Amino acid sequence: MEGLTPDPAAWGVLTGFRDATGEWRTASPHTVAAVLDALGADSELPVAGDAVVVVRTGQRPVIPAPATLVLEDGTDLGAVTGRLPAGMPPGYHQLVREDGVITRLIVSPGRCHLPGGLRTWGWAVQLYALRSARSWGMGDLGDLAALAGRSAAELGAGMVLVNPLHAVAPGEPQQASPYFPSSRLYRNPLYLRVEDVPGAAALGARLDALAAAGRELNARRLIDRDAVLRLKARALEEIWGGFGGDPDFDAFRAKEGEQLERFATWCALAEVHGGRYQEWPEDLRRPDTAGVTRFRAEHRSRVDHHAWLQWLVDRQLAAASAPLAVMHDLAIGVDPGGADAWSWQEILAPGVRVGAPPDEFNTAGQDWGLPPFHPWRLRAAGYEPFAATIRSAFRHAGALRVDHVIGLFRLFWIPAGSSPADGAYVRYPYGELLDVLALESSRAGAYVCGEDLGTVEDTVRTEMAQRRMLSYRLLWFETDPPERYPRRALSAITTHDLPTVAGMWTGSDIDDQRSAGVQPNLESTAAIRERIGALTGLDAGAPVDLAVETLHAQLARAPSAVVTATLDDCLGVTERPNMPATLDTWPNWRLALPAALDDVLDDPRTRRVASLLRRSRPGTTDSGTSAGAARPGDAP
């Protein structure tokens, strides 16, 4: 960029920000220069281009040049000059100019789907941790179906929030973190209930032996995904060998099209060359090369196998989602060497990683190792990578939790070789991204919760409220009592990244942090303990079970549309599922619940928490016959 003076603000680069404590932090010139370099800022201003126009339903902007308007369903409305015609349906349309330039026209309702009078409760669950007597070493989609069915029928729950089920690279070692996926377009076949796969019964005694070995893994508290993979892969390979085709599979592949074909091809390639595409032979590092075409033809059966696995996951997820609304969790990004990065490498910014600046609970900041979307190239692509990701996340979902929703507004970019303390924020075209989110939410008939924790600008929550998105409120962080929480929110006590109730109440989480090599924030922890002591009226020596019950009784007073509880808290688990800023010093994403699914749901402690939350939700009853029922016209 020698001799050029790109304007950081014009490229969306913020030279400073106010942190979680209210202190103003200025990005160093070196950081700003590195971020501009990652953006390819070789001119004073970025090129806007004619790639996309995003409008709200009922808006009729002037079209800059005459064009033919073609609707998403292929209907040709003929030439358009001046303003867009009235009555444009929501969707992804095209404006085709005489010179051949095509502009994507996105018409959005502008606001997300939100059921009238939504007021319900449910569990927040790490699915891998939720093992039953039928599990093969980790929780699966059959367990999700059982949890959903029993929670709806017996406990009156109206939803369940699960960890991201995104796909990871095939083979060993299996990626444990749900927030470091190979692809957000597809899901992890490790969650399959093998016995429920069509054709599994034909294996007979061979399946029985594999199932028995899988269930032996349940005796271990730590989940061994590699051992689970070896057993499930053997069974699934043999079932695949006897698969004679299915019209439903053919329809699934036809609907998914090139997107699924690319993903399945990447999986087949990863089996041969490993899970980082940058380390593959040169002619395989891009999805559109002759080398990839040859590989696909030579390994057709393996590509078909991975497509088949996704079809199986889709079937089982649909069944598991039938009893109540499943809220899926959308990770903030993807593995830089994975399937999505391989497919969309031109739209990801090189040489930077996504993270978070230091805050009160993560004093060193966080580096998530994820490559960010390049905001200008994403717009030039008509937002299709983002739209496809959101669309996939809504599949079989009653709701969607958008992890780190502020990433739709701005993301914290950390240049290679720098620490999270030396990053800078980059702005995104949040208005258009939220319009795409609203369009997909409306089409799916699923509501949206944005995880708006951490360093959050006022604009974020203002926009979320206008878009009918739920905010995310945690008792650990809120200084107001639960009865003052907002109605348009999902409220809970804690999350997977924070202390459990038992860990906080007993102080064992402080010891866990120290043993994991993390410097705990004693001042913030003491403040939280003081607040919850005042809130509950319990002295510090009160039993954990009483603290859990009393805190959930307080949470139940929140007017929020949704409240959730974790099964970890019901069982008095002291360890948190994930310890941010650690790798090998804490068993992140590997801790199973200390009891089997049926025992968890039969546990009196679980039943007491469920009863507390159920009684606070209009439309829920002791029998659970109308969990989460909405009252028309009572939108929060």
N, C-alpha and C positions, 0 to 999 in steps of 0.2 A: 504493500500500500504506500510505497515511497512517493512523496510528493502530493498525496491525496489527504484530504481532511474530512473524512466521513463524520457526519453529525451523529453522535451516539443516540440522542433522543429520537432522531428521524428513523433510526434503525431499531428503536425500541429498547435500547440499552440504558438502564438507569445507573447513574454514577453515584448514587447513594440511596439509602433506605432507612426507615425507622424500625429498629428491631423490637423483639417481644417485650423488652423492658422500657421501651419508649425512647431509647438512646439513638441518635442519628449516627449512622455508619457510612463512611465514604469509601467507595471502591478505589483501589489504587489505579494509577494510570496504566500500569502493566496489565492488570486484570481487564480493564476496559479495552485495551488494545487487543488482548488475546481473544476476548469475546467478539469484538468486531471482525477479527480475522476469521473466527469460526463461522461468522455470518457471511463471509465473502464480501465484506463491505468495501468494494473497490470504487465507489462513487459517493458523492455527498448524500444522495438520496436513493433508497431502494426503488426498484421499478414496480409499480403497482400492477400493470398488466390488465388484460381483458378476460382473465380466466374464469371469474366467478362474479355473480351479482346475488346478494342475499337480501331478501325482502320479507316482510311480515304479511300474513294474510290480510288482504284489503288494501295494501299499499300499491300505488301505481306510479312508480318512478318513470322518468323519461329515459327511453333507450337511446344511447348516444348515436347509433347508426341504424338504419333500416335492417331488419333481420327477419328470418322465418322462425316462428315459434313452434317448437315441437315439444309436446307434453311427455311426461315420463312414460306413459303407456303407449307412446308412438303416434298419438293423434297429432296431425299437422294442422295448426290453426292459421297457417298462411303468413303473409307478410305483416309485420308490425312496425309502425312508425310512430314516433312520439311516445305516448304513455303505454304501459302494459294494459291489456284488456282487463275489464272488471271480472271478478269471480274466479280468479286463478286458483286452482286447487293446490293444497300443500303438496310438496314433492320436489323431485330433482328433474328439472326441465332443461331445454336447450334453446339458445338463440343462435341461429346460424346466419352469418352475414354473407353477402354476395361474394366477398373475397375468400370465403371458406373458413374464416375464423369462427370458432365455436366458443360461446360463453355459457358456462353452466349457470342456470337460474334456479336458485334454491328459494322456495316459498315455504315459510315456516309459520306455525301458529304463534310462535314467540314465547309461549308459556308451556311448561311441562304438564303432563297429565297429573292430576291430583284428585283422588276420589272425594266427593262431598262428605264432610263429616268424618274424615279418617281419624280414628282414635282407637288404637290397638296396641298390642304388646307382643313380644316374642323373644326368642333366644338369639344371642350372638354366639356363633359356634365356629371353632376351628374343625372343619369336617374330618381332616386326617386324624385328629385326636379322639374322635367319637367312635370308639370301637364297640362292636357287639359280639355276641358269641359266634356270629357267622363271618366276621371280618377276617381278612387275611393280613393281619399285622397293622392295619391302619383303617380308619373310617372310610366308607365308600358310599356310592350313590344309593345302594340298598339301605344303608344306615340312615342316610338323609331322608329317604322315603318313610322309614319307620319313625324317625324323630318327628317329621312333619305330621304324619298320620296320628300318632299318639298325642302329640302336643295340641293338635287341633281338636281331636275328639274328646280327650280326657281332661286337658288342662285349660282349654279356652284360648290358646294362642292364635294370633291372626297372621303371624309372619315369622320367618327365621332368616337371620343374616348370616351368610357363610363367607369364609375367607375366599380370596380369588381362586378359581378352579382352572386358571389359565394353563395352557400347554407348556411343557418344558422339553428340553432336548431328549431324544430317546437314548437309551444306554446308560452306563454307569460312569461316574457317580451321578445319581439323580439330584437335581437341584431341589433343595428343601424349601427355600423361600418362595411363598406364593406371590411375592412382590418383585420377583426377578424372572419373569416368564420369557420363554422363547417366542411365544405368540399370544396376543390377546384376542386373536380371531377364533381360536379353537381351544379345546379344553384337554385336561390331562387324563389320558386313558388309565392311569394308575388308580383312578377312582372307580373304575368299573367293578361291579359285582359279577364275577366270572360266571357263577352258576345261573345268572339270569340272561346270559348271552344266548341267542338262538343257536342251537346245535351243541350246547355244552353237555347236555345229558348223554350224547353219543359217546363221550369219552369214558363213561362208566367208572371202573375202578381207578383208572389213571387220574381222573378228576378228583376222586375221593382222596387219593394219596396226596395230591398237590394241596387240596383244601385243608387236610389235616396238618400238613407242614406249615401252611399259612396261619392257621389258628394257633399253632404253637408259638408264633411270634407275638401273640397277644399277651403272653406272660411277661414280656419285657416292657418296662415303662417307656424306654426310648424307642422311637419308631425307626426301623431300618428300611428305608425306601428301596435300597438296592436289593435287599433280600426279598422284599415284596415284588419288585420288578421281575426278578429271576423266576419266581413261581408263576406270576400271572402271565408273563411272556410265554412260558412253556405251554400253558393251557391255551392261551389265545392263538398261538401259532398253530397248534394242532386243530383247534376249531376252524381257523381260517383255511387250513388244508382241506377241510370237508365242506367249505362254503360253496354252494352251487348257484349263488345269486339270489337277488330279491328285488322285486319291482320298487319297493320302498327305498332301498339303497340306491337304485338307479335314479329315482326322483330326487333324492337328497344330493347326489353328485351333480345332477343337472342344475339344480337350484343354486348350489354353491359355486359351480363353474370354475373359472380360472383361479379364483381365490383358494379354493380347496386343493386344486391341482398343484399350485405352487407350494402350499404348505406341505402336502404329502411328499412332493419331490424333495423339499428341503430335509424332511425327516429321513427319507431314504438316503440322501447324500450324507447326512450326519451319521448314519449307521456305518458308513464306509470311511468317512474322512474326519469325523469328530464334530463337536457342536459349535465350533467357531468358524464361520464361513471365510474369515480373513486368512485362515491357515489352509484352505483348500487349494488344489491346483488352480492356476490362474484362470483357465477357461471355464471354471465352475463357480467363480465368485460373483457372478451376476446371473439373475434368473432367465435372461433373454438371450443367452449365448448358444451357439451351435453345440458346444460341449454339454450343456445341460439338456438340450434336446436329445442328444445321443444317449446320455445317461438315463434319461426317462424311458426311452425306448428299450434299452438293454435291461432295465430294472423295473419293468412294468408291474410285475407282481408285487414288489415291495411298495411301490407308489400306491397301488390299489389297496394293499394291506393297511397302510396308514389312513387312507380315506375311509376304509371300512371301520377302523377303530373310532374315528370321529362320528360316524353314523351310529355306532353302538352307544357312545357317550351321549349323543343327542337323544336317543330313545330313552335311555335310563334317566337322564335329567328331566325329560318331559314327565315321566312317571313319578319321579320324586317330587316334582313341583305341583302335582295335582291337589294335594290336601289343603295347602295354604300358600300364601304369597312368599316366594323365596326372593330375598334381596341379595343380589349378587354384588360383588365388590370388584371395581375396576381399578387395577394397578395403575400407577402413574406413568410407567414406561416399560421398556422391554430390554432383554439381554442384547448388548451391542453385537454379539456374534450370532444371534438367533434367527428364526424364520422371518419374523416381521422386519427386522433390520436388513436382512438379505433382500427381501422384496422391495423395501422402501428406502434403500440406502441413500438415494439422491435427495430424500426429503428429511433426512436426519442430519443434524449439525455435527461436523467432525471436530475432534480435539477438545471436547468439553463433556462434562457429566452433570447430571441433575442431582441436587441435594437440598440441604436446608441450612441456613445460618445458625450460629449458636443461639440457644434459648435456655430457659430456666431448667429444663429437664435434660437437655443435651448440650452441655456447656461447651463442647468442642465442635458443635455443628454435626451435620450428617452428609456423607457422600454416598449416594445410592448406586453409583456406577452405571447409571442409565443414560443413554444418549437422548437428547431432546429433539422434538420436531423442530425443524427450521421454520419459523413462523411465516416467512415470505414464500418459501417454496411450498409449504403446506397450502397456502392460499392459491398459489399458481396451479396446484393439483386439484383445485375445486373442492378442497377439503375431503376428498374421497377417502384417504387413509383414516382420517378421524371418524368420518361417518361410518365406514365399514367396522371400525373398532367398537363404536357405540352400538351399532346395530347388532353385532354379535353378542355384546354384553347383555342386551335386552332379551336375548333368545331364552324362552321359558322362564322369564323373570317377572315377578310381580312388582319388583322395585329394584333400583340400582343405587348403590353407594359409590360415589365418585371419590376415590382416595385423593387426598391433597387437591381439592377442587380449585384452590387458588392457582394451580398450575394452568388452568384455562385462562387466567388473567396475566400471570407472570410466573416465570420459573427461575429458580436460582441456579445459574450456570457456574460450574467450577472448572477452570481451565486445567488441562493435563499438567500434572506436577505440582498443583496447588492444593491447599487444604480448604475445607469448608469455610474457614475464616476469611479466605481470599476470593470469594466468588462475587458475582454481580447478578442482579435481576434483569431479565429480558421480558419485555411485554409481548403479549399475544393479542390477536384481534378477537377479544373475548365476546364482543357482541355477536359476531357471526358464529363463533364456536358454540355459544349458548343457544343460538337459533337452531343449529344442527342438532344439538342435544334435545331441544324441545320438540323438534320434528320427530325424532326417533322415539322419544318418550311417548308422544301422542299416538304414534302408530302402534307401539307395543302395548299401550294401555297400562303403563307401569309408571309409578311415581319415582322421584329422584331425591336422594339425600346427598348433599355435598359435605365432605369432611373438611370443615373450615376451621381447623385448629392451627395454632402456631402464630406466625407473623402474618396477620390478615389485615388488609386495607379495608376501610369502610365501604369502598365501592363494591367489594365482593358480596357482603351480606345484603347490601341494598339491591344489587342485581339479582341475587338469589331469591329475595322476597318477591321482587317483581316477576320473576320467572316461575313462581310457585314451586320452588325447590325447598326441601327441608334443610334446616341448619343442623349442626351436630353439636350437642351440648353434653359435657361430662361433669359429673358431680365433683370429681377431683379438681377441676379447674374453675368452676363457677363460684363466685363469691356470694351470689344471691341464693336464697333457699329455693328448692325445686318448684314450689308453687308460683314462683315468679319467672320460671323458664318460659320461653316463647311457645306459642301453640304450634307454629309451623316449624317443628323441630323433631329430630330423633334424639331422645335423651337417654343417657346411660350413666353408670358409675365410672367405668374405666374402659380401656381398650387393650388389644393384644400387646401394645408397646409400653404399657404402663403397669404399675403395681396392681395386683389383685387386691381384693378387700382384705384377705388374710395377710398378704404380704405387707400391706400398708399398716394394718391394725397392729400386728405383732412386731413390726419393725424388721422382719426377716428380709424384706426386699433391699434394705440398706446393706445388709450383710451380703446378699446375693450380688449386688452391684460391685461391692468391693472385691469379692472373690472372683468376679468376672473381669476385673481390671478397669472398672468404670468409677469415676469420681462422683459420688452422689451429691446432689444439691440438698444439703441438710436443712438449709433455711426454708426452701420451698416445701420440702417434705414436712417439716415441723408446722408450717402454716396450714397445710392441708389437714394434718392430724388435729390441730387446734380447731379448725372449722368443723370437722366431722364430729369431734367431741361435743362441740356446742350444739350441733344440729341434732345429734342423737340423744344427748343427755347421759351418755354412758361414760363411766370412768375408764381409764386406760387398761385396767385389769379385767374388763368384762370379757366373757368368752367370745371367741371368733364367731361362732354360730349366731350368737345374739347380735353381734355387730352387723353381720351380713343381713339378718332379718330386719333389723331396725333401719339400716341404710336403704334397703329396698322399700320399706314402708314409707320412708321419706321420698324416694324417687317416684313412688306411685302417686304422690300428690302433684306431680308435674302435669300441667295442662297440655303437654306436648302431644302431637298427633301419634307418635310412636315412642314407646319406651322398650328398652331391651335389657336383659340380664344375661350374664354368662353362666354356663354350667360349671365353670371353674370356681366361680364365687359360691355357688350353691353347695359345692362339695368342700369348701374351705381350702382350696389349693393355694399354696403360698407362692409358687413359682409363676412368673409371667411367661406367656408363650414366646415372646421375643424380647431380647435385650438390645436395643439400638446401640450402635457403635461397637459391637462385638462380632467376632467371627467364630473362633474355635474355643473361646473361653466360656461360652454358655450354649446349652443345647437348643438353639433357636429353631423353632418350627418342628421340633422332634419330640416334644413332650405329649404323651397320651394322657387322657383323663384317667384317674386312678380307679375307675370302676367301669363296668360294661354298660352299654346304653340302657338296657331295661332296668338295671339296678340304679342308674342315675335318675331315671324318670320316676322310679318307685321310691326313691329316697325321700324321707319326710322333709328334709331341708329344701329339696327341689320343689316339693309340693307346697310348702309354705310360701316360698318366693312366688311361685306361679299364682297362688291364691291372692296374695297381696296385689300383684299387678293386674290380675284379672278383675278383681272387684273395683278397681279404679277406672276401668275402661267401659264406657257405655256400650251396650250391645253385646257384652260378654257375660256369661252366666256361669254358675258353678258347674253346670253340665258341659259347658263349652260349646253349646249347640249353635251359637251365632257369633263366633269369634270375629272380632274386628268389623262388625256390621256398621255400615255408614248410615247416617241420617241425611236424607236429601236436603240440600240447601244449607248444610252446616259446614261448609268448607272452612278449614282453619285459616 
